[in-house]
Amino acid sequence: MAVLKIARMGHPVLLERAEAVADMTTPELQQLIDNMIETLADAGGVGLAAPQVHVSKRLFLYSVPQSRSEGEEDPALDVQVIINPELEPVDDEMIPRFEGCLSIPGLRGEVPRYKRVRYAGYDRQGKRVEGIASGFRAHVMQHEMDHLNGILYPMRMDDLGKLGFEAEMVRYGVRA
């Protein structure tokens, strides 16, 4: 396994719509997933999309650390893989949260996201997965799905006054 280089904001791969994965069982895809898992662990993040490692494919990883779990409907989860994901809001309820991005290091911004989303896709073995995600899990899944559609979180922000360097926000008591 290898730690992959993460594309940063400004790289064109982050602004493209990623292509569907045609064959989920190839050794190359399995190696990419293993490398993405190692890269995510090395970076200390909670999600990573293939375009962030310079691969324009519809695939992302996400997790819910125990510290971010919001209860029964949003349980802690180890790293999950979803290939060719589909997301849709369950209803119109949205919640703003501060989020960061491995492709935009050091910054955080408040982004409104749907509180609950219906998801479907495939795991790394090609088995269909589907369900409803809420809370932190729903938020992370929407962030990663945006990467597959060429969208970075600042493009979703309502108020750029709520974008800042994480170190400064911590220094001045902004809860981010």
N, C-alpha and C positions, 0 to 999 in steps of 0.2 A: 504494500500500500504506500501511497505517497500523499503528502500535503500539497495541494494544488494552489496556484497563484489565484488570488481573488481579484476580479476586475473591479476597478473603482469608477465612481461616477465620472462620466466623460468618455468612457470607452463605448464605442458604438454597439457592442454586443448587448449592452444593458438596455438599449432603446429599440431592439428588434422583437418582433413576435417570434417566439420559439416554435420549432417544428415538432409535430407529433412523433413519438417514438413508435417505429413500425414493428420492431421485434424486441420484446422485453426480456428475452432469454439469452441474448448474445453474451459471450464472455466479455466483450468490450463494454457493454452496458453494466454488467455486474462489477467489473473493475472500476468503472466510473463511480458507481454507487459506493463501493468500498472506499475509494479515494475521497469522495465527498464527505462520507462519515468521518474519516480521519481529519479532513480539513476543517469541518465544523467543530470537532472536539478541540483541535489546535487553536482555533480562533475564539473559542468560548462563546459561540452564538447559540441561538435556539432554532434557527432555520437557515437553509441554504438552497438556492435554486441553481440548476445547471448553468444558466447563462452567467451566473456570478463566477463560475470557474471556466468561462470562455467556451461553453458548449451550448449551442442554441437548440436545446431539446426540452420538451415539456415534462420536466421531472423536478421534484423538490423534496427536501427533507424538512422535518419539523419535530419539535419536542415541546413538552410542557414540564419544566422543572417543578419539583415539589413546592418551591418557594413562590411560584407563579400560579399554581393550581387554585381555582376558585370554587372548589367543592365537587360534589357528586357529578354535576353536569359538565365539569371541566377538570377531569382527573389528571394527576401527574402522568406523563408518558415518556418513555425512552424514545430515542430517535425513530421516527416513522418515515417510510418512503411512500410517495404517491407519484405514479407515472400517468401521464395524460389526464391530469385532474380536470374536473368540472366543479365549479362552485356557483351557488346561487343563494341569495338571501332568503331566509325563512319568512321574514316580515320586514317592516321598515325601521325597526328599532336600531339605533346606532349608539355607539359609545366612543368618546374620544379617549385616546391613550397616547402617552409618549412612546415613541419607538425609535430604535436605531437601526442601522443596517451595516453589515460587514463591508458593503461596497461604498459606504459613506462614513468612514471611520471618524470617531470623535464627536459626531453631531447627533442630536436627538431632536425630534419634532413631534408635536401633537397632531395625531391623524384620526379623523372619524372613520370608524369601521362598523360594519353590521355586527350586532351582538351575537346573532346565530346564523349559521350558514349550512346549507345542505351540500354535501360533497360526494363525489364519486370518482373513481379512478381504479388503478391497479397497483398491487404491491410488487415487490421485486421479483416474485415468482410468476407474475402475470395473473394472479388471482384478483377478482373484482372486490373492491372495498367501497363501502358507502355508509353514510350516516349523517347525523347532524352534529355539528360542532358549535360550542358556545364559549363565551368568555375569552380567556387568553388564547386558547387553541384556535378559535375562530379568527381571532385577530392575526395570529402568526400565519395561518393558512392563507388569509387574504393578502398579507404582505408578500408571501412567497409566490402566490398566483399572479400578483401584479408583475413580478419579475419575468414571468413567462409571457407576459403581454407587453413588455417594454416600458413598464411604468415604475418609477422610483417614488418612494413615499413623499418627498417634498411636492410632487405633482398632485397629491391628494390633500394637501394641507389647506385648511380654510384661512389660517392666519399665520403668515410667515414670521410674525412677532413671537411665535411660540416655537421657533427653530433656534437652536443654540448649541454651543459646544458643551458637551456633557460635563467636563471639568468645571466650567464656569457655573453651570446650573447647580451642581453639587455645592460649589463654594458659596453660592448665594441663596441656597435653600430652596431652589425650585425643585419640586418633586417630579423627577423624570425617570 
